């Protein structure tokens, strides 16, 4: 099982990173979370991704095709930026303790 990747955007919400695409949380059900392509408005993309939870321990249940090409570089750049910010914060916390 591959752990899910998430990034936290400025508003404090998680976005799912999967196969070079970004998804925002759309609907929550008792046994699954439905994520919608973040380019839903820009490309009228109807792609969805269903997961078992909204953290790294979850699994992909299913996903549908996109109406546009993936942008792996953008997704990975955002993910790396967020990871770098988290590392700096952790380092800062360790330094002050």
N, CA, C and O atoms as CSV, one atom per row, in Angstrom:
chain,resi,resn,atom,element,x,y,z
A,1,UNK,N,N,0.844,-1.186,0.000
A,1,UNK,CA,C,0.000,0.000,0.000
A,1,UNK,C,C,0.888,1.248,0.000
A,1,UNK,O,O,1.773,1.387,0.844
A,2,UNK,N,N,0.650,2.132,-0.931
A,2,UNK,CA,C,1.385,3.390,-1.025
A,2,UNK,C,C,0.659,4.433,-0.182
A,2,UNK,O,O,-0.544,4.628,-0.354
A,3,UNK,N,N,1.368,5.110,0.730
A,3,UNK,CA,C,0.686,6.134,1.543
A,3,UNK,C,C,0.214,7.299,0.680
A,3,UNK,O,O,0.870,7.679,-0.290
A,4,UNK,N,N,-0.911,7.846,1.043
A,4,UNK,CA,C,-1.436,8.999,0.320
A,4,UNK,C,C,-0.575,10.218,0.615
A,4,UNK,O,O,0.002,10.331,1.697
A,5,UNK,N,N,-0.491,11.134,-0.356
A,5,UNK,CA,C,0.247,12.383,-0.176
A,5,UNK,C,C,-0.754,13.528,-0.089
A,5,UNK,O,O,-1.709,13.599,-0.864
A,6,UNK,N,N,-0.522,14.410,0.854
A,6,UNK,CA,C,-1.373,15.578,1.017
A,6,UNK,C,C,-0.513,16.821,1.144
A,6,UNK,O,O,0.632,16.762,1.594
A,7,UNK,N,N,-1.078,17.935,0.745
A,7,UNK,CA,C,-0.464,19.226,1.015
A,7,UNK,C,C,-1.503,20.068,1.729
A,7,UNK,O,O,-2.703,19.895,1.517
A,8,UNK,N,N,-1.050,20.967,2.562
A,8,UNK,CA,C,-1.961,21.874,3.270
A,8,UNK,C,C,-1.863,23.232,2.597
A,8,UNK,O,O,-0.783,23.817,2.510
A,9,UNK,N,N,-2.996,23.728,2.122
A,9,UNK,CA,C,-3.004,25.025,1.455
A,9,UNK,C,C,-3.163,26.138,2.480
A,9,UNK,O,O,-3.358,25.879,3.668
A,10,UNK,N,N,-3.078,27.373,2.012
A,10,UNK,CA,C,-3.080,28.529,2.910
A,10,UNK,C,C,-4.284,28.572,3.836
A,10,UNK,O,O,-4.167,29.025,4.975
A,11,UNK,N,N,-5.416,28.117,3.380
A,11,UNK,CA,C,-6.618,28.171,4.207
A,11,UNK,C,C,-6.656,27.046,5.238
A,11,UNK,O,O,-7.638,26.898,5.965
A,12,UNK,N,N,-5.580,26.249,5.302
A,12,UNK,CA,C,-5.504,25.169,6.274
A,12,UNK,C,C,-6.169,23.881,5.834
A,12,UNK,O,O,-6.263,22.938,6.620
A,13,UNK,N,N,-6.634,23.821,4.594
A,13,UNK,CA,C,-7.296,22.626,4.086
A,13,UNK,C,C,-6.286,21.712,3.399
A,13,UNK,O,O,-5.291,22.174,2.839
A,14,UNK,N,N,-6.559,20.404,3.452
A,14,UNK,CA,C,-5.709,19.434,2.774
A,14,UNK,C,C,-6.110,19.288,1.317
A,14,UNK,O,O,-7.288,19.357,0.968
A,15,UNK,N,N,-5.097,19.084,0.469
A,15,UNK,CA,C,-5.328,18.711,-0.923
A,15,UNK,C,C,-4.618,17.387,-1.142
A,15,UNK,O,O,-3.503,17.184,-0.662
A,16,UNK,N,N,-5.266,16.490,-1.867
A,16,UNK,CA,C,-4.700,15.188,-2.187
A,16,UNK,C,C,-3.828,15.315,-3.431
A,16,UNK,O,O,-4.227,15.946,-4.409
A,17,UNK,N,N,-2.638,14.716,-3.397
A,17,UNK,CA,C,-1.751,14.660,-4.556
A,17,UNK,C,C,-1.732,13.209,-5.008
A,17,UNK,O,O,-1.304,12.329,-4.261
A,18,UNK,N,N,-2.203,12.952,-6.247
A,18,UNK,CA,C,-2.266,11.577,-6.743
A,18,UNK,C,C,-2.028,11.545,-8.244
A,18,UNK,O,O,-2.723,12.220,-9.003
A,19,UNK,N,N,-1.049,10.765,-8.669
A,19,UNK,CA,C,-0.711,10.604,-10.095
A,19,UNK,C,C,-0.468,11.928,-10.809
A,19,UNK,O,O,-0.831,12.078,-11.975
A,20,UNK,N,N,0.137,12.879,-10.125
A,20,UNK,CA,C,0.453,14.157,-10.757
A,20,UNK,C,C,-0.702,15.138,-10.805
A,20,UNK,O,O,-0.603,16.181,-11.452
A,21,UNK,N,N,-1.783,14.823,-10.139
A,21,UNK,CA,C,-2.946,15.711,-10.092
A,21,UNK,C,C,-3.211,16.131,-8.651
A,21,UNK,O,O,-2.886,15.409,-7.708
A,22,UNK,N,N,-3.801,17.296,-8.500
A,22,UNK,CA,C,-4.218,17.788,-7.185
A,22,UNK,C,C,-5.732,17.687,-7.079
A,22,UNK,O,O,-6.456,17.963,-8.036
A,23,UNK,N,N,-6.196,17.287,-5.907
A,23,UNK,CA,C,-7.631,17.150,-5.650
A,23,UNK,C,C,-7.992,17.906,-4.374
A,23,UNK,O,O,-7.221,17.926,-3.415
A,24,UNK,N,N,-9.159,18.520,-4.373
A,24,UNK,CA,C,-9.666,19.151,-3.154
A,24,UNK,C,C,-10.845,18.326,-2.632
A,24,UNK,O,O,-11.574,17.702,-3.402
A,25,UNK,N,N,-11.014,18.339,-1.307
A,25,UNK,CA,C,-12.088,17.545,-0.697
A,25,UNK,C,C,-13.435,18.080,-1.164
A,25,UNK,O,O,-13.700,19.281,-1.101
A,26,UNK,N,N,-14.279,17.167,-1.632
A,26,UNK,CA,C,-15.575,17.566,-2.182
A,26,UNK,C,C,-16.735,17.079,-1.311
A,26,UNK,O,O,-17.624,17.856,-0.961
A,27,UNK,N,N,-16.721,15.789,-0.965
A,27,UNK,CA,C,-17.803,15.220,-0.163
A,27,UNK,C,C,-17.236,14.223,0.845
A,27,UNK,O,O,-16.231,13.560,0.587
A,28,UNK,N,N,-17.897,14.131,1.990
A,28,UNK,CA,C,-17.485,13.177,3.021
A,28,UNK,C,C,-18.660,12.251,3.304
A,28,UNK,O,O,-19.772,12.695,3.592
A,29,UNK,N,N,-18.383,10.954,3.214
A,29,UNK,CA,C,-19.374,9.941,3.537
A,29,UNK,C,C,-18.863,9.131,4.722
A,29,UNK,O,O,-17.728,9.312,5.164
A,30,UNK,N,N,-19.693,8.252,5.223
A,30,UNK,CA,C,-19.328,7.452,6.390
A,30,UNK,C,C,-18.083,6.596,6.142
A,30,UNK,O,O,-17.247,6.443,7.032
A,31,UNK,N,N,-17.962,6.040,4.936
A,31,UNK,CA,C,-16.855,5.119,4.671
A,31,UNK,C,C,-15.900,5.589,3.574
A,31,UNK,O,O,-15.014,4.836,3.170
A,32,UNK,N,N,-16.063,6.816,3.088
A,32,UNK,CA,C,-15.144,7.309,2.058
A,32,UNK,C,C,-15.162,8.834,1.972
A,32,UNK,O,O,-16.109,9.500,2.389
A,33,UNK,N,N,-14.069,9.352,1.409
A,33,UNK,CA,C,-13.936,10.781,1.127
A,33,UNK,C,C,-13.858,10.911,-0.389
A,33,UNK,O,O,-13.109,10.178,-1.034
A,34,UNK,N,N,-14.617,11.829,-0.958
A,34,UNK,CA,C,-14.576,12.066,-2.399
A,34,UNK,C,C,-13.827,13.371,-2.636
A,34,UNK,O,O,-14.175,14.417,-2.088
A,35,UNK,N,N,-12.789,13.285,-3.468
A,35,UNK,CA,C,-11.950,14.427,-3.810
A,35,UNK,C,C,-12.226,14.806,-5.256
A,35,UNK,O,O,-12.378,13.934,-6.111
A,36,UNK,N,N,-12.292,16.101,-5.533
A,36,UNK,CA,C,-12.555,16.603,-6.884
A,36,UNK,C,C,-11.280,17.222,-7.445
A,36,UNK,O,O,-10.511,17.840,-6.709
A,37,UNK,N,N,-11.058,17.058,-8.732
A,37,UNK,CA,C,-9.884,17.638,-9.383
A,37,UNK,C,C,-9.827,19.135,-9.083
A,37,UNK,O,O,-10.833,19.838,-9.173
A,38,UNK,N,N,-8.639,19.608,-8.727
A,38,UNK,CA,C,-8.501,21.031,-8.387
A,38,UNK,C,C,-8.652,21.928,-9.615
A,38,UNK,O,O,-8.844,23.137,-9.481
A,39,UNK,N,N,-8.566,21.339,-10.812
A,39,UNK,CA,C,-8.777,22.103,-12.050
A,39,UNK,C,C,-10.205,21.942,-12.561
A,39,UNK,O,O,-10.468,22.086,-13.755
A,40,UNK,N,N,-11.113,21.646,-11.652
A,40,UNK,CA,C,-12.522,21.456,-11.982
A,40,UNK,C,C,-13.089,22.649,-12.750
A,40,UNK,O,O,-13.745,22.469,-13.776
A,41,UNK,N,N,-12.846,23.840,-12.271
A,41,UNK,CA,C,-13.394,25.037,-12.917
A,41,UNK,C,C,-12.601,25.429,-14.158
A,41,UNK,O,O,-13.185,25.808,-15.173
A,42,UNK,N,N,-11.281,25.342,-14.083
A,42,UNK,CA,C,-10.414,25.778,-15.175
A,42,UNK,C,C,-10.634,24.959,-16.447
A,42,UNK,O,O,-10.705,25.520,-17.541
A,43,UNK,N,N,-10.743,23.630,-16.309
A,43,UNK,CA,C,-10.882,22.746,-17.468
A,43,UNK,C,C,-12.229,22.028,-17.512
A,43,UNK,O,O,-12.432,21.161,-18.362
A,44,UNK,N,N,-13.141,22.367,-16.625
A,44,UNK,CA,C,-14.419,21.661,-16.491
A,44,UNK,C,C,-14.171,20.165,-16.307
A,44,UNK,O,O,-14.900,19.333,-16.847
A,45,UNK,N,N,-13.139,19.836,-15.542
A,45,UNK,CA,C,-12.733,18.445,-15.322
A,45,UNK,C,C,-13.652,17.801,-14.287
A,45,UNK,O,O,-13.866,18.343,-13.202
A,46,UNK,N,N,-14.185,16.645,-14.639
A,46,UNK,CA,C,-15.112,15.951,-13.750
A,46,UNK,C,C,-14.452,14.796,-12.988
A,46,UNK,O,O,-15.143,13.961,-12.405
A,47,UNK,N,N,-13.124,14.751,-12.993
A,47,UNK,CA,C,-12.414,13.661,-12.328
A,47,UNK,C,C,-12.637,13.696,-10.818
A,47,UNK,O,O,-12.672,14.758,-10.197
A,48,UNK,N,N,-12.785,12.505,-10.253
A,48,UNK,CA,C,-12.940,12.340,-8.812
A,48,UNK,C,C,-11.993,11.245,-8.339
A,48,UNK,O,O,-11.608,10.363,-9.107
A,49,UNK,N,N,-11.629,11.315,-7.079
A,49,UNK,CA,C,-10.802,10.290,-6.450
A,49,UNK,C,C,-11.455,9.961,-5.112
A,49,UNK,O,O,-11.752,10.859,-4.323
A,50,UNK,N,N,-11.677,8.680,-4.859
A,50,UNK,CA,C,-12.312,8.239,-3.622
A,50,UNK,C,C,-11.254,7.595,-2.736
A,50,UNK,O,O,-10.508,6.727,-3.189
A,51,UNK,N,N,-11.183,8.020,-1.466
A,51,UNK,CA,C,-10.227,7.452,-0.513
A,51,UNK,C,C,-10.961,6.968,0.734
A,51,UNK,O,O,-12.107,7.336,0.990
A,52,UNK,N,N,-10.262,6.131,1.501
A,52,UNK,CA,C,-10.863,5.609,2.735
A,52,UNK,C,C,-10.763,6.588,3.895
A,52,UNK,O,O,-11.523,6.490,4.858
A,53,UNK,N,N,-9.825,7.538,3.808
A,53,UNK,CA,C,-9.687,8.543,4.866
A,53,UNK,C,C,-9.002,9.776,4.301
A,53,UNK,O,O,-8.607,9.797,3.136
A,54,UNK,N,N,-8.865,10.796,5.125
A,54,UNK,CA,C,-8.211,12.019,4.664
A,54,UNK,C,C,-6.851,12.219,5.321
A,54,UNK,O,O,-6.443,13.347,5.597
A,55,UNK,N,N,-6.151,11.106,5.567
A,55,UNK,CA,C,-4.768,11.188,6.045
A,55,UNK,C,C,-3.916,10.146,5.316
A,55,UNK,O,O,-4.424,9.384,4.493
A,56,UNK,N,N,-2.615,10.121,5.625
A,56,UNK,CA,C,-1.664,9.270,4.912
A,56,UNK,C,C,-1.954,7.780,5.038
A,56,UNK,O,O,-1.480,6.994,4.217
A,57,UNK,N,N,-2.714,7.377,6.036
A,57,UNK,CA,C,-3.007,5.958,6.239
A,57,UNK,C,C,-4.114,5.443,5.320
A,57,UNK,O,O,-4.353,4.237,5.259
A,58,UNK,N,N,-4.784,6.338,4.609
A,58,UNK,CA,C,-5.886,5.947,3.745
A,58,UNK,C,C,-5.443,5.255,2.469
A,58,UNK,O,O,-4.254,5.196,2.155
A,59,UNK,N,N,-6.414,4.736,1.744
A,59,UNK,CA,C,-6.175,4.058,0.474
A,59,UNK,C,C,-7.059,4.665,-0.607
A,59,UNK,O,O,-8.123,5.216,-0.325
A,60,UNK,N,N,-6.598,4.553,-1.847
A,60,UNK,CA,C,-7.411,4.965,-2.988
A,60,UNK,C,C,-8.409,3.850,-3.270
A,60,UNK,O,O,-8.013,2.703,-3.478
A,61,UNK,N,N,-9.688,4.172,-3.279
A,61,UNK,CA,C,-10.716,3.195,-3.613
A,61,UNK,C,C,-10.959,3.169,-5.120
A,61,UNK,O,O,-11.069,2.103,-5.725
A,62,UNK,N,N,-11.040,4.356,-5.716
A,62,UNK,CA,C,-11.198,4.463,-7.167
A,62,UNK,C,C,-10.912,5.890,-7.588
A,62,UNK,O,O,-10.942,6.814,-6.776
A,63,UNK,N,N,-10.634,6.055,-8.881
A,63,UNK,CA,C,-10.468,7.398,-9.430
A,63,UNK,C,C,-10.923,7.378,-10.878
A,63,UNK,O,O,-10.895,6.336,-11.532
A,64,UNK,N,N,-11.339,8.522,-11.370
A,64,UNK,CA,C,-11.812,8.628,-12.752
A,64,UNK,C,C,-10.841,9.477,-13.561
A,64,UNK,O,O,-10.028,10.219,-13.009
A,65,UNK,N,N,-10.943,9.353,-14.879
A,65,UNK,CA,C,-10.026,10.053,-15.779
A,65,UNK,C,C,-10.267,11.556,-15.791
A,65,UNK,O,O,-11.361,12.040,-15.503
A,66,UNK,N,N,-9.205,12.272,-16.135
A,66,UNK,CA,C,-9.248,13.728,-16.240
A,66,UNK,C,C,-9.508,14.142,-17.686
A,66,UNK,O,O,-9.288,13.360,-18.611
A,67,UNK,N,N,-9.972,15.362,-17.874
A,67,UNK,CA,C,-10.204,15.901,-19.219
A,67,UNK,C,C,-9.026,16.752,-19.680
A,67,UNK,O,O,-9.128,17.455,-20.685
A,68,UNK,N,N,-7.911,16.696,-18.956
A,68,UNK,CA,C,-6.727,17.498,-19.270
A,68,UNK,C,C,-5.484,16.715,-18.866
A,68,UNK,O,O,-5.570,15.720,-18.147
A,69,UNK,N,N,-4.326,17.178,-19.338
A,69,UNK,CA,C,-3.063,16.504,-19.027
A,69,UNK,C,C,-2.658,16.770,-17.581
A,69,UNK,O,O,-3.039,17.777,-16.985
A,70,UNK,N,N,-1.880,15.846,-17.035
A,70,UNK,CA,C,-1.377,16.033,-15.669
A,70,UNK,C,C,-0.236,17.031,-15.661
A,70,UNK,O,O,0.425,17.251,-16.675
A,71,UNK,N,N,-0.018,17.624,-14.514
A,71,UNK,CA,C,1.086,18.555,-14.338
A,71,UNK,C,C,1.903,18.070,-13.142
A,71,UNK,O,O,1.809,18.610,-12.040
A,72,UNK,N,N,2.709,17.030,-13.392
A,72,UNK,CA,C,3.496,16.411,-12.328
A,72,UNK,C,C,4.446,17.412,-11.698
A,72,UNK,O,O,4.607,17.446,-10.478
A,73,UNK,N,N,5.076,18.227,-12.536
A,73,UNK,CA,C,6.048,19.203,-12.025
A,73,UNK,C,C,5.393,20.151,-11.026
A,73,UNK,O,O,5.967,20.451,-9.979
A,74,UNK,N,N,4.196,20.619,-11.348
A,74,UNK,CA,C,3.480,21.535,-10.452
A,74,UNK,C,C,3.130,20.835,-9.136
A,74,UNK,O,O,3.354,21.388,-8.059
A,75,UNK,N,N,2.588,19.631,-9.223
A,75,UNK,CA,C,2.197,18.894,-8.023
A,75,UNK,C,C,3.395,18.600,-7.137
A,75,UNK,O,O,3.340,18.800,-5.923
A,76,UNK,N,N,4.482,18.123,-7.745
A,76,UNK,CA,C,5.675,17.794,-6.972
A,76,UNK,C,C,6.328,19.047,-6.390
A,76,UNK,O,O,6.823,19.021,-5.263
A,77,UNK,N,N,6.331,20.141,-7.151
A,77,UNK,CA,C,6.919,21.390,-6.649
A,77,UNK,C,C,6.152,21.885,-5.427
A,77,UNK,O,O,6.756,22.315,-4.444
A,78,UNK,N,N,4.837,21.826,-5.487
A,78,UNK,CA,C,4.014,22.250,-4.350
A,78,UNK,C,C,4.269,21.332,-3.162
A,78,UNK,O,O,4.432,21.801,-2.036
A,79,UNK,N,N,4.304,20.015,-3.412
A,79,UNK,CA,C,4.524,19.049,-2.338
A,79,UNK,C,C,5.889,19.270,-1.681
A,79,UNK,O,O,5.994,19.264,-0.455
A,80,UNK,N,N,6.931,19.466,-2.489
A,80,UNK,CA,C,8.275,19.690,-1.954
A,80,UNK,C,C,8.350,20.992,-1.166
A,80,UNK,O,O,9.018,21.054,-0.134
A,81,UNK,N,N,7.665,22.039,-1.647
A,81,UNK,CA,C,7.657,23.327,-0.950
A,81,UNK,C,C,7.030,23.172,0.436
A,81,UNK,O,O,7.566,23.666,1.428
A,82,UNK,N,N,5.901,22.488,0.493
A,82,UNK,CA,C,5.220,22.285,1.771
A,82,UNK,C,C,6.083,21.432,2.693
A,82,UNK,O,O,6.191,21.730,3.883
A,83,UNK,N,N,6.700,20.373,2.164
A,83,UNK,CA,C,7.561,19.510,2.971
A,83,UNK,C,C,8.742,20.298,3.522
A,83,UNK,O,O,9.128,20.122,4.678
A,84,UNK,N,N,9.315,21.169,2.693
A,84,UNK,CA,C,10.448,21.990,3.123
A,84,UNK,C,C,10.020,22.936,4.250
A,84,UNK,O,O,10.748,23.103,5.229
A,85,UNK,N,N,8.835,23.558,4.114
A,85,UNK,CA,C,8.329,24.453,5.161
A,85,UNK,C,C,8.145,23.700,6.471
A,85,UNK,O,O,8.487,24.211,7.538
A,86,UNK,N,N,7.605,22.482,6.394
A,86,UNK,CA,C,7.393,21.679,7.601
A,86,UNK,C,C,8.723,21.341,8.258
A,86,UNK,O,O,8.841,21.374,9.482
A,87,UNK,N,N,9.727,21.015,7.442
A,87,UNK,CA,C,11.054,20.686,7.979
A,87,UNK,C,C,11.657,21.872,8.711
A,87,UNK,O,O,12.267,21.707,9.767
A,88,UNK,N,N,11.493,23.060,8.161
A,88,UNK,CA,C,12.019,24.275,8.796
A,88,UNK,C,C,11.319,24.511,10.133
A,88,UNK,O,O,11.964,24.863,11.120
A,89,UNK,N,N,10.016,24.319,10.165
A,89,UNK,CA,C,9.251,24.512,11.405
A,89,UNK,C,C,9.697,23.501,12.456
A,89,UNK,O,O,9.893,23.861,13.617
A,90,UNK,N,N,9.861,22.236,12.058
A,90,UNK,CA,C,10.302,21.197,12.997
A,90,UNK,C,C,11.690,21.525,13.526
A,90,UNK,O,O,11.945,21.394,14.723
A,91,UNK,N,N,12.586,21.948,12.645
A,91,UNK,CA,C,13.941,22.320,13.053
A,91,UNK,C,C,13.901,23.477,14.043
A,91,UNK,O,O,14.626,23.465,15.037
A,92,UNK,N,N,13.058,24.480,13.781
A,92,UNK,CA,C,12.921,25.630,14.666
A,92,UNK,C,C,12.427,25.189,16.046
A,92,UNK,O,O,12.947,25.634,17.069
A,93,UNK,N,N,11.430,24.318,16.066
A,93,UNK,CA,C,10.877,23.842,17.338
A,93,UNK,C,C,11.946,23.093,18.130
A,93,UNK,O,O,12.062,23.266,19.344
A,94,UNK,N,N,12.731,22.256,17.438
A,94,UNK,CA,C,13.792,21.517,18.125
A,94,UNK,C,C,14.848,22.461,18.686
A,94,UNK,O,O,15.410,22.205,19.751
A,95,UNK,N,N,15.119,23.548,17.974
A,95,UNK,CA,C,16.134,24.507,18.421
A,95,UNK,C,C,15.695,25.278,19.666
A,95,UNK,O,O,16.521,25.588,20.525
A,96,UNK,N,N,14.400,25.591,19.770
A,96,UNK,CA,C,13.950,26.385,20.915
A,96,UNK,C,C,13.671,25.521,22.141
A,96,UNK,O,O,13.527,26.042,23.246
A,97,UNK,N,N,13.594,24.222,21.955
A,97,UNK,CA,C,13.328,23.324,23.099
A,97,UNK,C,C,14.563,22.932,23.780
A,97,UNK,O,O,14.519,22.184,24.757
